Structures are given as C-alpha cells and as structure tokens.
Amino acid sequence: MEMLYNSDSFVVVAFEIPVEGAGTQRSRGGYEIVDKFARKEIFIEGELAERFQQGVQELVAQGPNPEALDEFIGSFTTLAQQPVVLH
C-alpha cells in the first residue's frame, strides 16, 4: 500500500496484492480513490486501473496542474458507492 496523491479533495492509494497459484507468484493491484467531500471511496483494478494510471501519467507529463488532476480523479469517483467509515 502506497499513498500516491493527497489533495484537499482526494486521496489515491495504490495496492499491490501478491497472488500465489500454479507454482508462480504474481501480483494483482489496483487503486483506492477516496472523495473527501462526498465521503465515498472506490477501488479500481484491471483495465479501469490501467486507464486511470495512463491518464495520470499523461497529466503529470504535461506539468504540475493540481486542478486538472483533481478533475480527472473526480471523473472516477462518480462510480463510488462505498461510504467512508472510520474505525
């Protein structure tokens, strides 16, 4: 687990989960995105996570722009249904 981004609006955490099977060790990963204002989170993996990663890399390559990054991340949180619960 690694925190990748933390703004006033969002937190993005990367997960890499080891998976054992058929004599090989692989990993499965994804991103948890927390919308601080809506108090909801979503975990994305697979193709959606790859699309998220590529979009972030493209934005970072263009130069620092927190507003554009927050807008891009926000487009993924529209799918969020899980409320954030503090333990």
Steps between C-alpha positions, in 0.01 A plus 500: 500500500640835396336843516545659158295817527343709773320825428221692671252296294648153444733230628637235264665187640665227289469137606713210383366165621713185457310209348631144507386239256619224270854517638554864404485818700321790336340811630170671460463867563266789492425845632277617779365849438337689786284804433539703819200726441255228398647266765496211255767271363554267209753227430592458135701220344562337164438699184343789689808530722725493193297778339522701823878452517550603136285810544692607809833444326388715205392781731825485699703511176323825407627667816363567846132588492314395817165623366522279189610203709211547745256530209633177345485313832150634560382340178570159659330577831163542331493119517569496875228341710690388811471750788820578690475360852751578770585230750 
